Amino acid sequence: MWAASCLASCCAACACEACRSVASSISRRSARIAYCGLFALSLIVSWILREVAAPLMEKIPWINHFHQTPNREWFETDAVLRVSLGNFLFFTILAILMIGVKDQKDPRDRLHHGGWMTKIVCWCILVFIMFFLPNAIVSSYVSKFGSGLFLLVQVVLLLDFVHEWNDKWVRKDEQFWYIALFVVSLVCYLLTFSFSGLLFHWFTPAGHDCGINTFFIVMTLIFVFVFAIVALHPAVGGSILPASVISLYCTYLCFSGLASEPRDYECNGFHRHTKAVSTGTLTLGLFTTVLSVVYSAVRAGSSTTLLLEPDSPRGGADKPLLPMNKTADEDEKKDEARPVTYSYAFFHVIFSLASMYSAMLLTGWSTSVGESGNLVDVGWPSVWVRIVTGWVTAALYIWSLVAPLLFPEREF
């Protein structure tokens, strides 16, 4: 019996050690995925506190002691803000610690890739401490500003992506890829105009004064035509593919904004399906947030590698053409510090901004949760954030086309 117990203990210890080794290996090679998983965990915790944890938390004595018997709205809004604040501080501290990391010999490289148990414990402690802060300190104004920066980063990355996509296909200089450019552009424009027709059908019902919705949709269509005119102008020398993709994206942002209108607004075509839209919006909102954070963090972090100066001279400068000792040359290569593949600091900054954005998403941009029931990302602040984001996207895209003409001596 004793031997069996010892054998079981040894097997369990070996299994735990094997799992720890595998997890360490995975996190070492895919730290970005691990951080995305931690961010997804923060979203789950925020959603639990927002939806189902209020009755349990009301029974915790220190909650009532520090916050004077908060109501359910406190749990639905302020509890989410506190988790977001802890998440924000965690990634901000990491971003500060990672400033200036250029090669993998830096001791901070191991901190970025390893020590996950310690980092998870620190994250839990930070989130827990946030619930002891007075209400005056936990404000949503900073989160709104950070959320705007996160959306702006996404817009810039999208513009960079579509221009890079177009240039890559054009550089192939083959008929097949030119046809592909035309087909993709045509599909995007068909989706854009079809989607616009549905927007008129859903959000401008007959018998109601829906002037604001009509204005949003018409403005989006005007942007679509302006994109095509500017991109095809001979002086600009642009391409129709980026214009079509940005047009479709702006139309999606217009739809997202109109769909965020309060459910009791007569011009919102979704107000008759409140419950179904609530569940769908919650699932889609959290899923798209995680995806956008993953894409933004990975692409934004990788795009800053041009800012990292190489540690060794380019082109083999100051190195002998024929090494006298092959073994010594191999040892030199082993000792040579390899540069990091992306900016660790900027990578964590993206997660800091995303933490604020997720808080605004779950709290309806910190309006009264009771105003829109238990829906996610619903309310007039959400509407204007989406609409203004679409307008900023349009302005930045047009600027990316005309800036080389206005400032020919600068590289864009």
C-alpha positions, -999 to +999 in steps of 0.1 A: +000+000+000+028+023+010+047+014-022+017+021-043+012+055-027+048+064-033+046+052-069+014+073-074+031+103-059+062+099-081+040+095-112+021+126-103+053+146-096+067+134-129+035+143-148+035+178-132+071+183-141+065+172-176+036+195-180+056+223-165+085+216-190+061+215-219+044+247-209+077+264-204+089+253-238+057+265-255+058+298-237+094+302-246+088+298-283+053+314-283+053+340-256+030+362-277+004+334-276+008+330-239+002+367-233-028+366-255-041+338-233-036+358-202-054+387-218-083+364-227-084+352-191-088+389-180-118+392-203-133+360-188-129+373-153-144+407-162-174+390-178-179+368-148-178+398-124-202+416-148-227+388-152-228+363-124-206+372-095-226+401-081-247+381-056-215+364-043-195+395-040-222+413-021-216+389+008-179+398+011-176+420+042-148+442+029-167+451-002-195+468+018-169+483+042-149+500+015-177+509-010-207+515+012-230+487+000-227+490-037-256+481-059-256+457-089-246+485-113-214+489-093-205+453-099-214+455-136-193+487-142-168+494-115-158+458-110-150+455-147-130+488-145-110+474-116-100+442-134-091+464-164-070+487-143-051+457-128-045+443-163-034+477-175-009+481-147+005+446-152+012+451-189+024+487-184+049+476-158+062+449-183+064+475-210+085+498-188+108+469-178+113+459-215+123+493-228+156+490-246+157+452-250+176+447-283+191+412-281+183+378-266+213+380-243+196+407-223+184+392-189+150+408-195+145+385-225+141+356-201+116+377-180+096+383-212+095+346-222+096+328-188+085+330-152+049+325-160+038+312-126+053+343-110+037+366-136+003+351-131+005+355-094+015+391-098-014+397-122-038+382-096-024+403-068-027+435-089-063+428-098-071+420-062-055+452-049-076+472-074-108+463-054-094+481-023-090+514-042-116+541-035-141+549-062-126+583-069-093+568-081-110+543-105-121+565-134-132+557-169-118+588-185-083+574-189-098+542-203-118+561-229-086+579-240-066+546-241-094+529-260-093+556-287-055+551-290-061+513-294-086+519-322-062+543-338-034+518-338-058+493-354-066+517-382-029+525-389-021+487-390-050+481-414-038+509-437-003+494-436-016+460-443-037+469-474-009+490-489+016+461-483-009+436-498-014+457-529+024+463-534+031+426-530+007+416-557+018+444-580+055+435-577+048+401-590+040+418-624+020+389-637-014+389-654-028+364-629-021+388-600-036+418-618-068+398-624-068+388-587-065+425-577-094+433-599-116+404-586-109+412-549-116+448-555-148+441-573-160+417-545-152+443-519-172+470-537-201+446-543-202+438-505-199+475-497-229+486-517-249+456-508-242+462-471-251+499-475-285+489-489-291+467-459-281+496-436-308+517-451-333+489-447-324+481-411-317+515-396-340+539-416-375+523-412-404+540-428-426+562-406-397+573-383-375+603-383-341+587-387-321+616-400-290+609-379-288+573-393-293+585-428-265+610-423-241+583-411-248+560-440-247+587-467-214+600-453-199+565-455-210+562-491-195+596-499-162+584-484-164+553-507-167+574-538-139+598-526-116+569-520-120+556-556-117+591-571-085+600-552-069+565-556-075+565-594-063+601-599-032+601-623-013+624-599-017+600-570-010+567-588-028+547-563-046+514-566-082+503-564-076+474-540-067+495-509-096+518-517-121+489-519-109+472-487-110+505-467-145+512-481-157+478-469-141+484-435-157+519-431-191+504-440-186+477-414-177+504-388-209+523-398-230+491-393-212+485-360-220+520-348-257+518-358-261+484-343-248+499-310-277+523-308-300+517-277-325+490-282-354+513-274-345+536-303-371+533-329-346+536-358-326+506-346-338+476-366-325+452-340-346+465-311-372+437-316-345+410-311-329+423-280-322+390-262-307+373-293-287+403-302-274+406-266-260+371-267-246+375-302-231+409-294-214+396-263-199+366-280-189+384-312-176+414-292-153+394-269-142+372-298-133+401-321-116+419-293-093+390-286-086+386-323-079+423-328-056+423-298-037+393-311-033+408-346-025+443-333+000+430-307+018+407-331+018+430-361+025+462-342+053+446-322+069+431-354+065+464-373+088+482-349+118+459-356+130+486-380+136+507-349+159+482-334+196+488-343+216+457-351+243+448-327+267+437-353+279+457-384+261+451-416+276+434-446+303+416-425+323+448-419+354+444-397+354+406-402+381+387-421+370+374-454+385+339-447+385+329-410+418+315-399+402+291-374+369+275-382+362+265-345+369+300-333+345+314-359+318+290-348+323+300-312+321+336-322+287+330-338+275+312-308+286+341-285+271+367-308+239+381-294+209+376-317+186+406-320+150+403-308+124+398-336+100+424-323+098+453-297+089+438-264+080+472-249+056+482-277+041+447-276+031+452-240+018+487-247-007+473-271-020+450-244-022+479-220-044+499-245-064+468-252-072+464-215-088+498-215-107+490-247-121+458-234-133+476-202-152+501-224-166+473-245-180+455-215-194+486-198-209+503-229-182+529-227-188+534-190-224+546-194-250+534-170-253+497-176-290+498-168-295+521-197-291+492-221-298+463-199-271+436-200-261+443-235-224+447-245-211+477-264-246+493-266-253+530-261-248+564-278-211+566-267-205+533-285-222+546-315-201+578-318-169+559-311-175+536-340-187+564-363-157+586-355-133+557-359-147+553-394-142+590-402-106+589-388-100+558-410-112+577-440-091+607-432-059+587-426-064+567-458-068+599-479-038+614-462-017+583-470-025+590-507-020+627-509+009+631-484+036+620-509+023+647-533+024+674-506+057+664-491+077+648-520+110+651-501+098+629-473+094+591-474+060+576-465 
